[in-house]
Amino acid sequence: MRQLETINEIISTSEELSLYKKLVLQLNKDFLRANVSVNFKEDIEPNKLIIQLKGTISNLINEQFSEYLNLLYIVDVSEVKIKKLETNDFKLMTEQVTFLILSREWQKVWFKENYSE
């Protein structure tokens, strides 16, 4: 599994490998487990997914911080990576958190696809 560097790389790779729908389902599963009320449609267009995901993350950070922390825990985003984020620019931080969440969710989907029986 190669390291993906951007949100767009994650999305395009998931589409190329026909795993985009599974990525959306994994997001829904973990958001539900974290008790965050968002549901991404299975057939959501990638650009709309990114917009909705960033908006949800932004809202959680601003208005539901404990749910945000719980989501990071459920998704299993590294605390070390979160601490390294640029925190002076809120928009940039939201983008970076969105990438970390998508990246971790992509890892889960990829490993399940390649290593499950």
Sequence and secondary structure as in RCSB ss.txt:
>XXXX:A:sequence
MRQLETINEIISTSEELSLYKKLVLQLNKDFLRANVSVNFKEDIEPNKLIIQLKGTISNLINEQFSEYLNLLYIV
DVSEVKIKKLETNDFKLMTEQVTFLILSREWQKVWFKENYSE
>XXXX:A:secstr
     SHHHHHHHHHHTT HHHHHHHHHHHHHHTT      TT  HHHHHHHHHHHHHHHHHH HHHHHHHHHHH
T  HHHHHTS  S HHHHHHHHHHHHHHHHHHHHHHHHHH  
